[in-house]
Amino acid sequence: MARRPVHSLEEHPNLSEIVEVLAHLAHVEDSDLTTMAEAWANNGMIAAARDRALAPDSPLVLEVLASFEAVAELFYDDITGEAAYVTVDPQVAVTALKAVRDAIAGAYARPVLSKPEHAALMAPWREAFPVARVDEPDLGPQAETVKAVLAALPRLAERCHDASGEQLFRRLVDLSYVDESDRAGARDSAFQAAVITSRRRLWTLVQRSGAEGLSRPCYACGTRLDAYETRRVLELVSDAACALLVADAVPDEELALLTRPVAQLVPTQRLG
């Protein structure tokens, strides 16, 4: 019987495992990196399975490659090893991320892999995560507000065909020039809170999600609007979303400073 092609993630027969792996990415702890690095191995069978999983006709392979890019961003600090808060040797992190990419590829490619091939690609991941710990990224005590802020961004990306979106974008551009130095200090404080509460990879995930929402081309005409102003608004909104991520670990005045400019994006939500 011919294999039925997979056109979207929602119709993938191995959806639950894919979602599990992707949801865990921002929650990988330093000890998990060490576990996966120690368990990762390469041989002819594993290499062949990896090649099959990443073949052009493998299910949703473009999504797999996009996930690889996300992994590189989430673990950039661990790979470079330059930040003071990094505790894992960069070479250990590099090896661990090979295991992470194998797990992503293996989960997506399950329909075209044999059971031994799938098991081999997933094995180091399963050493660290024998059972699922989360079913979606935990965005902190104000997760729904974080999601609401991020969900509002595509409207701004389509502002060339949305007068109210353009008006809102202009207000945010103006607000981006207010209290810049104070916001920079509050942002640094909030990021340190993310490090202390083991949410620094979630911080990167939120920033990436914001960039994807605001930087996309307009759905109607494909236009990408002013890059400089887009960057300013993206920084303003990302600061707010990331501050909400650690709302339980930053002083109220700093949280208010970072979230106040974007209150109009989600007027029905309580910010801070």
C-alpha positions as CSV (number, residue, x, y, z in Angstrom):
1,M,0.0,0.0,0.0
2,A,1.3,3.4,-1.0
3,R,2.3,5.7,1.9
4,R,-0.2,8.6,2.3
5,P,1.6,11.9,2.0
6,V,1.5,14.2,5.0
7,H,0.6,17.8,4.1
8,S,0.3,19.4,7.5
9,L,1.4,18.7,11.1
10,E,-2.2,18.2,12.2
11,E,-2.6,15.2,9.9
12,H,0.8,13.6,10.8
13,P,0.4,10.1,12.2
14,N,3.1,10.7,14.8
15,L,1.8,14.1,15.9
16,S,1.8,13.3,19.7
17,E,5.6,12.5,19.7
18,I,6.4,15.5,17.6
19,V,4.5,17.9,19.8
20,E,6.1,16.3,22.9
21,V,9.7,16.8,21.5
22,L,9.0,20.4,20.4
23,A,7.3,21.4,23.6
24,H,10.3,20.1,25.6
25,L,12.9,22.1,23.7
26,A,12.8,25.2,25.8
27,H,12.6,23.1,29.0
28,V,15.8,21.1,28.4
29,E,17.9,21.5,31.5
30,D,21.7,21.4,31.7
31,S,21.6,17.9,33.2
32,D,19.5,16.8,30.2
33,L,22.2,18.1,27.9
34,T,24.8,16.0,29.7
35,T,22.5,12.9,29.6
36,M,21.9,13.2,25.9
37,A,25.5,13.9,25.0
38,E,26.6,10.7,26.9
39,A,23.9,8.7,25.2
40,W,24.5,10.0,21.6
41,A,26.3,7.7,19.2
42,N,26.8,7.4,15.5
43,N,27.2,4.3,13.3
44,G,26.2,3.2,9.8
45,M,22.6,2.3,10.7
46,I,22.0,5.6,12.6
47,A,23.6,7.6,9.8
48,A,21.4,5.9,7.2
49,A,18.3,6.5,9.4
50,R,19.2,10.2,9.7
51,D,19.7,10.4,5.9
52,R,16.3,8.8,5.3
53,A,14.6,11.1,7.9
54,L,16.1,14.2,6.2
55,A,15.5,13.1,2.6
56,P,13.5,15.6,0.4
57,D,10.5,13.4,0.3
58,S,10.4,12.7,4.1
59,P,7.3,14.0,5.9
60,L,7.3,17.8,6.4
61,V,11.1,18.0,6.1
62,L,11.0,21.7,5.7
63,E,9.4,22.0,9.2
64,V,12.1,19.7,10.5
65,L,14.8,22.1,9.1
66,A,13.0,25.1,10.6
67,S,13.0,23.3,13.9
68,F,16.7,22.8,13.6
69,E,17.1,26.6,13.2
70,A,15.1,27.1,16.4
71,V,17.3,24.7,18.3
72,A,20.4,26.7,17.2
73,E,18.8,29.9,18.6
74,L,17.6,28.4,21.8
75,F,20.9,26.9,22.6
76,Y,23.2,29.5,21.1
77,D,24.6,30.5,24.5
78,D,25.3,26.9,25.4
79,I,27.2,26.3,22.1
80,T,29.3,29.4,22.4
81,G,30.0,29.0,26.1
82,E,30.7,32.7,26.5
83,A,28.0,33.7,29.0
84,A,28.8,33.5,32.7
85,Y,25.6,31.6,33.4
86,V,26.5,28.6,31.1
87,T,27.5,25.6,33.1
88,V,27.8,22.9,30.4
89,D,31.0,22.5,28.4
90,P,30.2,23.7,24.9
91,Q,31.4,20.5,23.3
92,V,29.0,18.6,25.5
93,A,26.2,20.9,24.3
94,V,27.2,20.5,20.7
95,T,27.0,16.7,21.0
96,A,23.7,16.9,22.9
97,L,22.2,19.0,20.2
98,K,23.0,16.3,17.7
99,A,20.8,14.1,19.8
100,V,18.1,16.8,19.9
101,R,18.1,17.1,16.1
102,D,18.0,13.3,15.7
103,A,15.0,13.2,17.9
104,I,13.2,15.9,15.9
105,A,14.0,14.2,12.6
106,G,13.1,10.8,14.0
107,A,9.7,12.0,15.3
108,Y,8.8,13.6,12.0
109,A,10.1,10.8,9.9
110,R,8.5,8.0,11.9
111,P,6.2,6.9,8.9
112,V,9.2,6.2,6.7
113,L,11.5,4.7,9.2
114,S,11.8,1.1,10.5
115,K,11.1,0.6,14.2
116,P,14.9,0.1,14.8
117,E,15.8,3.2,12.9
118,H,13.2,5.3,14.8
119,A,14.3,3.9,18.1
120,A,17.9,4.6,17.4
121,L,17.3,8.2,16.5
122,M,15.1,8.7,19.6
123,A,17.3,6.8,22.1
124,P,19.4,9.6,23.5
125,W,16.3,11.8,23.8
126,R,14.5,9.0,25.7
127,E,17.5,8.7,28.1
128,A,16.7,12.3,29.2
129,F,12.9,12.2,28.7
130,P,11.6,8.7,29.2
131,V,8.1,10.2,29.7
132,A,6.7,13.6,28.7
133,R,7.1,16.3,31.2
134,V,5.1,19.1,29.4
135,D,2.6,19.2,26.6
136,E,3.4,22.8,25.7
137,P,6.0,25.3,26.7
138,D,5.3,26.7,30.1
139,L,5.2,30.5,29.7
140,G,5.1,31.3,33.3
141,P,2.4,32.7,35.6
142,Q,0.9,35.0,33.0
143,A,1.2,32.5,30.1
144,E,-2.2,33.5,28.6
145,T,-1.2,37.2,28.5
146,V,2.1,36.3,26.9
147,K,0.2,34.4,24.2
148,A,-2.2,37.3,23.8
149,V,0.6,39.7,23.2
150,L,2.3,37.5,20.7
151,A,-1.0,36.7,18.9
152,A,-1.5,40.4,18.3
153,L,1.6,40.9,16.3
154,P,0.5,39.4,12.9
155,R,-2.1,42.2,12.8
156,L,0.8,44.7,12.8
157,A,2.5,42.8,10.1
158,E,-0.5,43.3,7.9
159,R,-0.9,47.1,8.7
160,C,-0.5,48.1,5.0
161,H,-4.0,46.7,4.6
162,D,-5.3,47.6,8.1
163,A,-5.7,51.2,9.0
164,S,-6.3,50.6,12.7
165,G,-3.2,48.3,12.7
166,E,-1.2,51.0,11.1
167,Q,-2.4,53.5,13.7
168,L,-1.5,51.2,16.5
169,F,1.9,50.5,15.0
170,R,2.6,54.2,14.8
171,R,1.8,54.6,18.5
172,L,4.1,51.8,19.4
173,V,6.9,53.3,17.3
174,D,6.5,56.6,19.2
175,L,6.5,54.7,22.5
176,S,9.6,52.9,21.6
177,Y,11.5,56.2,22.1
178,V,10.2,56.7,25.6
179,D,12.2,55.6,28.6
180,E,14.7,53.7,26.4
181,S,17.5,53.6,28.9
182,D,15.2,52.7,31.8
183,R,13.7,49.9,29.8
184,A,17.1,48.6,28.9
185,G,18.0,48.3,32.6
186,A,14.7,46.7,33.4
187,R,15.2,44.2,30.5
188,D,18.6,43.2,31.8
189,S,17.1,42.6,35.2
190,A,14.2,40.6,33.8
191,F,16.7,38.4,31.8
192,Q,18.7,37.7,35.0
193,A,15.4,36.6,36.5
194,A,14.9,34.3,33.5
195,V,18.4,32.8,34.2
196,I,17.7,32.3,37.9
197,T,14.3,30.7,37.2
198,S,15.6,28.5,34.4
199,R,13.6,30.2,31.8
200,R,16.3,31.7,29.6
201,R,15.5,29.3,26.7
202,L,11.9,30.2,27.1
203,W,12.9,33.8,26.8
204,T,14.6,33.1,23.5
205,L,11.5,31.1,22.4
206,V,9.3,34.1,23.1
207,Q,11.6,36.4,21.3
208,R,11.6,34.1,18.3
209,S,7.8,33.8,18.3
210,G,7.5,37.6,18.3
211,A,9.9,38.0,15.4
212,E,8.0,35.4,13.4
213,G,4.7,37.2,14.1
214,L,5.8,40.7,13.3
215,S,8.3,40.2,10.5
216,R,6.2,38.1,8.2
217,P,5.2,39.6,4.8
218,C,1.7,41.0,4.4
219,Y,-0.8,38.2,3.6
220,A,-2.4,40.4,0.9
221,C,0.5,41.9,-1.1
222,G,3.6,40.2,0.3
223,T,5.1,43.5,1.4
224,R,7.8,43.6,4.1
225,L,7.4,47.0,5.8
226,D,10.0,49.3,7.2
227,A,12.7,47.2,8.8
228,Y,14.1,49.8,11.2
229,E,10.7,50.7,12.7
230,T,9.7,47.0,12.8
231,R,12.8,46.3,14.8
232,R,11.9,49.0,17.3
233,V,8.4,47.8,17.8
234,L,9.5,44.2,18.0
235,E,12.0,45.0,20.7
236,L,9.3,46.9,22.6
237,V,6.8,44.1,22.4
238,S,9.4,41.4,23.0
239,D,10.5,43.2,26.2
240,A,6.9,43.1,27.4
241,A,6.2,39.5,26.5
242,C,9.5,38.4,28.1
243,A,8.8,40.4,31.2
244,L,5.5,38.7,31.6
245,L,7.3,35.4,31.3
246,V,9.1,36.1,34.5
247,A,6.4,38.3,36.1
248,D,6.7,36.3,39.4
249,A,10.5,37.1,39.6
250,V,10.9,40.8,38.8
251,P,10.0,43.9,40.8
252,D,6.5,45.3,40.1
253,E,7.9,48.6,39.0
254,E,10.1,47.0,36.4
255,L,7.3,44.8,35.1
256,A,5.1,47.8,34.8
257,L,7.8,49.8,32.9
258,L,8.3,47.0,30.4
259,T,4.6,46.1,29.9
260,R,2.9,49.5,30.0
261,P,3.7,50.5,26.3
262,V,1.9,47.4,24.9
263,A,-1.2,47.5,27.1
264,Q,-3.2,48.7,24.1
265,L,-2.2,45.5,22.2
266,V,-4.2,43.4,24.6
267,P,-6.6,45.8,26.3
268,T,-8.8,43.1,27.9
269,Q,-5.8,41.5,29.6
270,R,-4.2,42.6,32.9
271,L,-0.5,43.4,32.2
272,G,1.8,43.2,35.2
